[in-house]
């Protein structure tokens, strides 16, 4: 079985490669270049070069051939353009979800499909083939589980996917890296976008959207309390980085036309209900949930999830949480689970604008 393995220069993809090598697969490793050079020039160096050095070192250790493939234009035209359009509209997109479905298991899969039987990555997730379908299940490490980022993959894409470390916890991956003697065994995890850990999301926005001074206003009084450098740097529920004393302050609303950010110290007051929302543009990997079914939902990547009930309205889904969430951000993805199976998900609609969902209107009570 021939497998194309995506390596990023990190410990996870390195151990994934080593495990597959140990299991006897015929492997070729690929490092994807996804960032245009002019997008990186403002950082003063090319951060991907260090990642590539680590990837080469691991491939040499394991005697696996490595190919460097440029998908820079494809990444820009699909992921970057989408992300910028979303933030300019005041929403909070997640580039990593789009990177997986459109780049790694999109353009890359298309380019290598005739040469390889499967694509392997270092994601923390598990694929189960059952009754002619492919199911996506969570990893045992709840903190590292990455099914949230894989929730928009299709059956065809998952059928080609291998996640060799999906049954492990992070500490087990580290231990295996040391056991294999991999060059990446002590390398820190990246915290940035997709493959490029050194580029933070704020830097990404500053480069592509720029800065523009605007007002910070108190939501309850409309008083001007300070200034900011662009509403696109803020997301609903944000507490850090506001820079005002007398807090804690929370971002509760953004006026994109006037470039104003509204903040409040009374974020948890009963009149600010945040326990329901609409989800649009849904992608279902598994069986669609039934009306009234009790599921779990994640409204951001991480270990925490809410119990919820759902109801279909047209092509969208109305979600009722069992508790309030302080950070329901339009544009972010909501991902649903039945047990440990990831069913798929969609985008949280902007309920402050009474967006139509099917034949009914979502009540504007999700966000202030």
Secondary structure, DSSP 4 states (H G I P E B T S, - for coil): -EEEEE--SSHHHHHHHHHHHHTT-EEEEEEEE-S-HHHHGGGTS-THHHHHHHHHHHHHHHT-EEEEEE-HHHHIIIIIHHHHHHHHTT----HHHHIIIIIIIIIHHHHHTTT-SEEEE--SEEEEEETTEEEEEE-S-TTT--GGGGTT--HHHHHTEEETTTTS-HHHHHHHHHHHT-TTTTPPPP-SBTTBTTS-HHHHHHHHH----EEEEETTT--EEEEES-GGG--TT--TT---SS---EEEEEETTTTEEEEES-TT-TTS--SEEEEEEEEESSPPPPTT-EEEEESSSSS--EEEEEEEETTEEEEEESS--TT--TTSEEEEEETTEEEEEEEEP-GGGT-EETTEE--S-S--
